[in-house]
């Protein structure tokens, strides 16, 4: 592994400008909508919206209203359970990424037997998780948004756990944005960005898994667009309209 395992992605055509624009849009939204005046309730609403969107992408049929009322289906309950502890894992992600991934899965899969919660499904999955954790721990010139996109795609397509890999991937993506200072109060809703672009989201994940370098490139360009949509879905923006 190179000293900066993500360096080759930073210079791909269109990627630097796409991620600079996405970050600028997030920064402007947070600044213009009065970040200093936000409350824990606003963060809670962002996490709830994200949990609902992630659950729908995982197959849930619950509405946002049902999730808000605590009467969503089992998948929605799994996603909400993750959201309630997610932000507390930001320091863990920075110092021990494998531990953070395991905890996210354990939360999502709380209804499964203890021997599978938080554990990779086999030796190959464990090795792939270690490679991802090493990449997260290495110094990089890649923007934090790009790091989040890679973490998401690696977890979603590598499916290292026996279940709930999509929920884990989307939660880890949000956690990277918090831990790396893009959105410390977690007001952007990246999960809602993916849901709004669902066809492209699912297609580009398949491309990342099966399409070689071209598929990775396409995923990265897609993810920058999804982050812009996630900023639009922020309760901070909606509250100011």
N, C-alpha and C positions, 0 to 999 in steps of 0.2 A: 504494500500500500504506500502511495506517495505521501509526503509530508502534508499535502493538502489534497485529499482525495476528491474534492469537489471542484478543483481548479479548472478542469477541462470543460466543465459545464458553464462556467461564467462567461466564456467568450463565444458561445454558440450564437449563431446569427439571430438577432432580434431579442435575445434573452436580456442583455444588460439594460436596454431601453425599456423593455416590458416590465422588468422588476423595479427599475427606478420610477417609472410612472405609477406602478401599483403602490409602492411605498409612499410616494408623494401624495397620492390620493388618500391613503390612510392617515398620514400625518395631518393633512389639511382638514379632514373630517374630524379628527380628534381635537385639533386646536380650535377650529371654528365653532364646534358644538360645545365648547366649554368643558374641557376635560377636568379642570380643577374643581368643577362644581358637581361632578358625578357622584353618585351614591353607591353603596353596596347593592342596593336594589337594582340599579341599572346593570351592574355586572351580573347579578343573578338572573335578570331577564335575558341578557345575552346568552348566558350558559343554558338557560331553559330553551330558548329558540334553537340553539345549536344542538341540544340533545334531541329535540323533536325532529329537526332536519336530518340528523344522523340516523335516527331510528327509522325514518321513512326510507332513507337510502338503503337501510338494512332489511326492509320488508315490512315495517310497521304500517298499520292502517289507521293509527290514531291521529286525531286532529290536534292542532296546537292547543285548542281550548281544553280538550280532554287531558292532555299532558299537564297543562297548568293546574287542572283540578285534581290531578293525581289519580285519574281513572283510565289512563292509557293502557295499552296492551303490554304483554311481557317484554317485548323488544324495547318499547318506549321506557318501561321501567328500568331496564338494563342501562340504557343510555343516560337516563336521569341520574341513576346511582353513580355512574362515572362522573357526571358533571358536578356533583356535590362535593367531591374530594379533589377534583382535578387541579385547581390552582395551587393547592398545598404541595403538589408534586413538582412544582417548578424548580426548587432548589435540588431536588433529587435528580431530575433530568440533567441538570448541569454537572453534577458530580458522579452520578451512577445511572446512566441511561437504561441499562438492563433492568435495574431495580424499578425504575419508573414504568417501563413497558409492562413488567410483570404485575405491578400493582394495578395499572389500568385494566389489564385483562382480568385480574382477580375480582375487581369491582364489577366489570361487565358480566362476568360469568359466575356470579355469586350463587346461582342456582345449580351449578354443576358440582360434581364430586371434588373434594379438596385436592386430590392428586393431579387434577388437570388445570386447576385455577392458577394462572400466572406461569405455567410451565410450557416451554416449547414442545411442539408435538413430536419431534424426533431430533436426532443429532444434526441433520442437515439444517433444520430450522434454527436450532441453537447456534450453529456456526454462522448462519446468515445474520442473526440478531447481533452476534458479537461484532461482525464486520460493520454493521450499521452503527452500533454503539461506538466503535473505534472512530468512525467517520465523524460522529457527533462530537467526540472528545478532541479531535485534532484541530489545530488552528486552521482557519480558512479565510480566503478572501471573498467567498460567496456571500451574498446578502442573506440575511436571516429568512426572508420570505422564500428564497430558493432552497435553503436548508429544510424549511418546513415542508415544502413540496416534495422533496426527495424522501424525507422521513415518511410522509403519508404514502407515497407510492410504493416504497419498499415494504412497508407493513401490510398494505392492502393487497399487493400482488404476491408477495412472498408467503402470506398466510402462515405465519410462524406458530400460531396457536390453533387449538382444535376447534375453536369457535370465535365469533365476535370480532374477527379481524378488521372488518370495516369500521366498526365502532372504535376499536383501539387505534386504528390509523388516523381517523379524523380527530380523536381526542389528542393524540400525540402531536398532530399538526398544530392544533390550537395551543398546546402547551409550549411548543417551540417558539411561537410568536410572543408568548408571555415571558418565557425564560430569557429570550434574547433581546428583549426590550422594544420590540415592535409595538406591542399592545399590552402594556403591563397590567392594565385593569381589565383586560379581556372583553373589550367592547365590540370588536369586530366579530362577525358571525360567519366564519369561513364555511361551516357546514351548510348554511343556508345558501351561500354562493354556489356550492356544488349542487345543491338540490335545484336551484334555479336553472342551472346548466346541465341537468341530469344526463341527457343523451350524450353531450360532449364529455362529461365527466366519466361515464362508464366506458365510452369508446376510447378515450385517451388512457385510461388505466389499462385496458386491454393492449393498447399500443405500447405502453411502457413495459408490459410483461412480455409481449411477443414480437415487438417491432424493432428490436435492436436500437442502435443510436438514433435513428429517425423517430422511433417511438418515444424515446426519452426526451428528445428535443420537442416534440409535439406536446408531450405532457407538461413540460416546463412552461411553454407558451400558454397553454390552456390554464395552468394554475395561476399565472399572473392575472388573467382575466377573471378567474373565480375569486381571487382576493379582492378585486375591485367590487365584484358583486356582493361579497361578504361585508365590505364596508357600507355598501348601500343598505344592507339588511340590519345594521346596527340599531339597537333601540335608542342610542344617543341621537342618531340622525332622525329617526322617526319621531322622537319626542319633540324635536325642534321644528318640525314641519307644521 
